C-alpha cells in the first residue's frame, strides 16, 4: 500500500510539473507582408524595385501571467531592392515590443516610428471578437476562428486561437481571446502572421521584461501620429529610403 501511495504521489507530482512547464516558453512566428498591396496603380516602377512579399521573424515569450512579443534579430536588418539604373529602395525594420501583464490587466507597447521611440501604456481590454465556429489545425493544435474590425486603420482581422494554450495573448497587439492566437490574417493576406514552432521551456526572470524607454503617449495619439505621417509621405510604419547610386 505504501509503495502504491508513493507511485501515485510521483504521478501527481509529474502532472503538476508538466502543467507548470507548459505555461512557459516561446512561440516562433513568421510575418509575411504584401509590399505591393497598398502601392498606387501607377507605381509600376516602384513595384519593379521590390519583391511582392517580405517575411520577417518574431517571437512570443510567455509564462502563466505575462507575455512579450518582439522582433527576432536577423542578419540583414536593412534590406535593399534596386533596379538596373542605380536606384535602390532601402527598407528598415522598426523596433517593437508588446508586453502584457494578465495578472495586473495592463499592457505596455514600445514602438519605434520615424526614428523615435514611443511608450504606450493602457489597460487590457477593448478588443471585440466574434468567434466564427470555424476550426483548423495549426502545428499540432486545434484552433478556432475569430474575426474583428479596426475601423481606424481600415483593417479586417481573422485570428486562429488555440484553447489548449489558454493564455489570452498573441502576435503584436492582438489577444484577448480564450486561447493563444497562432495565426493572424489582416485584410485577407495583406499581413499574415503564422506560428512556426511552440517550445515549452523555463525562462529566465529577465526574459520577459516590461519596456520602459520612449516618449509616453496614448494609443489614440500614436495612431493619429502614424496617420498624419502616412498622409505626408504616403508610406506605412516601415521606414523606406530611396537612394540613387
ROMI-598543 format. One record per residue (C-alpha): residue number from 0; x, y, z. Coordinates in pm, whole numbers. Example, Ala and Ser with C-alpha at 12.3 -4.5 7.8 and 13.67 -1.06 7.14 Angstrom:
BEGIN
+-----+--------+--------+--------+
: num :      u :      v :      w :
+-----+--------+--------+--------+
:   0 :   1230 :   -450 :    780 :
:   1 :   1367 :   -106 :    714 :
+-----+--------+--------+--------+
END
This chain:
BEGIN
+-----+--------+--------+--------+
: num :      u :      v :      w :
+-----+--------+--------+--------+
:   0 :      0 :      0 :      0 :
:   1 :    287 :    234 :     87 :
:   2 :    450 :    161 :   -249 :
:   3 :    121 :    231 :   -432 :
:   4 :     87 :    561 :   -246 :
:   5 :    444 :    658 :   -346 :
:   6 :    377 :    579 :   -713 :
:   7 :     52 :    782 :   -708 :
:   8 :    229 :   1074 :   -543 :
:   9 :    504 :   1063 :   -807 :
:  10 :    246 :   1061 :  -1091 :
:  11 :     62 :   1356 :   -934 :
:  12 :    388 :   1550 :   -894 :
:  13 :    487 :   1474 :  -1256 :
:  14 :    150 :   1601 :  -1384 :
:  15 :    179 :   1923 :  -1182 :
:  16 :    534 :   1976 :  -1307 :
:  17 :    433 :   1914 :  -1668 :
:  18 :    140 :   2156 :  -1640 :
:  19 :    367 :   2424 :  -1490 :
:  20 :    625 :   2377 :  -1765 :
:  21 :    359 :   2414 :  -2035 :
:  22 :    264 :   2759 :  -1907 :
:  23 :    606 :   2891 :  -2003 :
:  24 :    802 :   2906 :  -2325 :
:  25 :    848 :   3068 :  -2666 :
:  26 :    636 :   3067 :  -2982 :
:  27 :    825 :   3144 :  -3303 :
:  28 :    626 :   3343 :  -3562 :
:  29 :    681 :   3436 :  -3926 :
:  30 :    527 :   3758 :  -4054 :
:  31 :    460 :   3786 :  -4426 :
:  32 :    373 :   4128 :  -4565 :
:  33 :    245 :   4211 :  -4912 :
:  34 :    456 :   4513 :  -5013 :
:  35 :    262 :   4578 :  -5333 :
:  36 :    -89 :   4576 :  -5187 :
:  37 :   -115 :   4945 :  -5092 :
:  38 :    100 :   5095 :  -5365 :
:  39 :    -89 :   5310 :  -5619 :
:  40 :   -178 :   5155 :  -5954 :
:  41 :     66 :   5381 :  -6139 :
:  42 :    362 :   5273 :  -5921 :
:  43 :    491 :   5009 :  -6163 :
:  44 :    849 :   5137 :  -6136 :
:  45 :    845 :   5109 :  -5757 :
:  46 :    692 :   4761 :  -5774 :
:  47 :    972 :   4655 :  -6006 :
:  48 :   1230 :   4757 :  -5743 :
:  49 :   1091 :   4541 :  -5462 :
:  50 :    956 :   4188 :  -5423 :
:  51 :    584 :   4143 :  -5373 :
:  52 :    628 :   3985 :  -5029 :
:  53 :    868 :   4031 :  -4741 :
:  54 :    899 :   3795 :  -4445 :
:  55 :   1040 :   3856 :  -4100 :
:  56 :   1077 :   3654 :  -3781 :
:  57 :    924 :   3736 :  -3443 :
:  58 :    876 :   3554 :  -3115 :
:  59 :    628 :   3548 :  -2829 :
:  60 :    768 :   3477 :  -2484 :
:  61 :    511 :   3374 :  -2225 :
:  62 :    456 :   3245 :  -1874 :
:  63 :    145 :   3197 :  -1662 :
:  64 :     84 :   3570 :  -1613 :
:  65 :    285 :   3765 :  -1875 :
:  66 :    382 :   3772 :  -2240 :
:  67 :    625 :   3968 :  -2456 :
:  68 :    614 :   3981 :  -2836 :
:  69 :    931 :   4109 :  -3004 :
:  70 :   1138 :   4114 :  -3321 :
:  71 :   1396 :   3844 :  -3378 :
:  72 :   1733 :   3984 :  -3475 :
:  73 :   1817 :   3897 :  -3834 :
:  74 :   2146 :   3926 :  -4018 :
:  75 :   2007 :   4178 :  -4266 :
:  76 :   1804 :   4437 :  -4077 :
:  77 :   1845 :   4691 :  -4356 :
:  78 :   1726 :   4528 :  -4676 :
:  79 :   1763 :   4688 :  -5015 :
:  80 :   1598 :   4631 :  -5352 :
:  81 :   1701 :   4804 :  -5672 :
:  82 :   1675 :   4835 :  -6046 :
:  83 :   1932 :   4839 :  -6325 :
:  84 :   1951 :   5220 :  -6327 :
:  85 :   2122 :   5260 :  -5992 :
:  86 :   1816 :   5333 :  -5778 :
:  87 :   1782 :   5138 :  -5453 :
:  88 :   1494 :   5124 :  -5205 :
:  89 :   1618 :   5059 :  -4852 :
:  90 :   1368 :   4919 :  -4601 :
:  91 :   1444 :   4928 :  -4231 :
:  92 :   1250 :   4730 :  -3974 :
:  93 :   1122 :   4940 :  -3682 :
:  94 :   1176 :   4808 :  -3330 :
:  95 :    863 :   4694 :  -3148 :
:  96 :    789 :   4536 :  -2809 :
:  97 :    442 :   4430 :  -2694 :
:  98 :    422 :   4348 :  -2322 :
:  99 :    112 :   4208 :  -2150 :
: 100 :     62 :   4154 :  -1775 :
: 101 :   -255 :   3949 :  -1734 :
: 102 :   -240 :   3937 :  -1354 :
: 103 :   -249 :   4318 :  -1341 :
: 104 :   -463 :   4356 :  -1657 :
: 105 :   -234 :   4608 :  -1824 :
: 106 :    -26 :   4636 :  -2138 :
: 107 :    281 :   4834 :  -2243 :
: 108 :    391 :   4872 :  -2606 :
: 109 :    728 :   5019 :  -2704 :
: 110 :    707 :   5128 :  -3068 :
: 111 :    956 :   5297 :  -3298 :
: 112 :    827 :   5537 :  -3560 :
: 113 :   1026 :   5781 :  -3773 :
: 114 :   1342 :   5701 :  -3572 :
: 115 :   1178 :   5788 :  -3241 :
: 116 :   1061 :   5558 :  -2961 :
: 117 :    717 :   5581 :  -2802 :
: 118 :    583 :   5409 :  -2490 :
: 119 :    212 :   5325 :  -2495 :
: 120 :     57 :   5216 :  -2164 :
: 121 :   -304 :   5108 :  -2121 :
: 122 :   -528 :   4853 :  -1952 :
: 123 :   -604 :   4521 :  -2121 :
: 124 :   -948 :   4517 :  -2278 :
: 125 :  -1134 :   4668 :  -2566 :
: 126 :  -1077 :   4413 :  -2843 :
: 127 :  -1415 :   4282 :  -2954 :
: 128 :  -1403 :   3945 :  -3129 :
: 129 :  -1671 :   3733 :  -3289 :
: 130 :  -1599 :   3360 :  -3278 :
: 131 :  -1695 :   3214 :  -3616 :
: 132 :  -1729 :   2846 :  -3528 :
: 133 :  -1472 :   2752 :  -3794 :
: 134 :  -1180 :   2533 :  -3694 :
: 135 :   -844 :   2433 :  -3836 :
: 136 :   -523 :   2272 :  -3717 :
: 137 :   -207 :   2480 :  -3675 :
: 138 :    103 :   2284 :  -3582 :
: 139 :    -47 :   2017 :  -3351 :
: 140 :   -314 :   2246 :  -3205 :
: 141 :   -685 :   2251 :  -3286 :
: 142 :   -767 :   2619 :  -3338 :
: 143 :  -1089 :   2818 :  -3353 :
: 144 :  -1154 :   3118 :  -3578 :
: 145 :  -1248 :   3468 :  -3465 :
: 146 :  -1290 :   3797 :  -3651 :
: 147 :  -1278 :   4166 :  -3565 :
: 148 :  -1252 :   4504 :  -3739 :
: 149 :  -1026 :   4803 :  -3684 :
: 150 :  -1214 :   5092 :  -3841 :
: 151 :   -942 :   5346 :  -3758 :
: 152 :   -684 :   5153 :  -3960 :
: 153 :   -936 :   5012 :  -4211 :
: 154 :   -845 :   4653 :  -4125 :
: 155 :  -1042 :   4331 :  -4118 :
: 156 :   -868 :   4076 :  -3894 :
: 157 :   -909 :   3700 :  -3876 :
: 158 :   -745 :   3515 :  -3586 :
: 159 :   -700 :   3146 :  -3518 :
: 160 :   -652 :   3071 :  -3146 :
: 161 :   -568 :   2754 :  -2957 :
: 162 :   -781 :   2683 :  -2647 :
: 163 :   -517 :   2429 :  -2538 :
: 164 :   -281 :   2726 :  -2491 :
: 165 :   -512 :   2920 :  -2256 :
: 166 :   -313 :   3245 :  -2217 :
: 167 :   -517 :   3524 :  -2392 :
: 168 :   -226 :   3657 :  -2595 :
: 169 :    -93 :   3652 :  -2948 :
: 170 :    128 :   3827 :  -3205 :
: 171 :    177 :   4205 :  -3197 :
: 172 :   -105 :   4384 :  -3012 :
: 173 :   -365 :   4111 :  -3067 :
: 174 :   -506 :   3882 :  -2798 :
: 175 :   -795 :   3879 :  -2551 :
: 176 :   -933 :   3550 :  -2680 :
: 177 :   -980 :   3228 :  -2477 :
: 178 :   -654 :   3092 :  -2611 :
: 179 :   -327 :   3199 :  -2770 :
: 180 :   -350 :   3326 :  -3128 :
: 181 :   -133 :   3110 :  -3355 :
: 182 :   -228 :   3272 :  -3685 :
: 183 :   -342 :   3621 :  -3777 :
: 184 :   -460 :   3744 :  -4119 :
: 185 :   -504 :   4117 :  -4177 :
: 186 :   -706 :   4231 :  -4480 :
: 187 :   -714 :   3892 :  -4650 :
: 188 :   -341 :   3843 :  -4698 :
: 189 :   -204 :   4195 :  -4663 :
: 190 :    -23 :   4077 :  -4348 :
: 191 :    -20 :   3715 :  -4231 :
: 192 :    150 :   3616 :  -3905 :
: 193 :    183 :   3241 :  -3851 :
: 194 :    324 :   3034 :  -3566 :
: 195 :    604 :   2806 :  -3684 :
: 196 :    709 :   2643 :  -3356 :
: 197 :    592 :   2620 :  -2994 :
: 198 :    867 :   2546 :  -2742 :
: 199 :    791 :   2490 :  -2375 :
: 200 :   1089 :   2583 :  -2161 :
: 201 :   1182 :   2754 :  -1837 :
: 202 :   1250 :   3122 :  -1900 :
: 203 :   1481 :   3347 :  -1704 :
: 204 :   1324 :   3626 :  -1500 :
: 205 :   1480 :   3892 :  -1722 :
: 206 :   1349 :   3735 :  -2047 :
: 207 :   1004 :   3890 :  -2011 :
: 208 :   1084 :   4247 :  -1919 :
: 209 :    840 :   4537 :  -1926 :
: 210 :    950 :   4807 :  -2176 :
: 211 :   1041 :   5143 :  -2025 :
: 212 :   1202 :   5354 :  -2300 :
: 213 :   1032 :   5615 :  -2512 :
: 214 :    804 :   5915 :  -2501 :
: 215 :    480 :   5832 :  -2320 :
: 216 :    180 :   5855 :  -2550 :
: 217 :   -172 :   5711 :  -2569 :
: 218 :   -276 :   5456 :  -2831 :
: 219 :   -509 :   5711 :  -2992 :
: 220 :   -231 :   5971 :  -3011 :
: 221 :      9 :   5717 :  -3161 :
: 222 :   -240 :   5613 :  -3430 :
: 223 :   -310 :   5978 :  -3511 :
: 224 :     64 :   6039 :  -3546 :
: 225 :    102 :   5747 :  -3788 :
: 226 :   -199 :   5859 :  -3992 :
: 227 :    -57 :   6211 :  -4021 :
: 228 :    285 :   6089 :  -4136 :
: 229 :    130 :   5845 :  -4385 :
: 230 :    -54 :   6133 :  -4548 :
: 231 :    270 :   6330 :  -4571 :
: 232 :    493 :   6055 :  -4706 :
: 233 :    249 :   5801 :  -4850 :
: 234 :    419 :   5521 :  -4657 :
: 235 :    347 :   5283 :  -4373 :
: 236 :    506 :   5203 :  -4040 :
: 237 :    817 :   5056 :  -4204 :
: 238 :   1081 :   5316 :  -4287 :
: 239 :   1172 :   5343 :  -4655 :
: 240 :   1459 :   5534 :  -4813 :
: 241 :   1514 :   5580 :  -5187 :
: 242 :   1884 :   5606 :  -5273 :
: 243 :   2042 :   5682 :  -5608 :
: 244 :   2381 :   5517 :  -5656 :
+-----+--------+--------+--------+
END
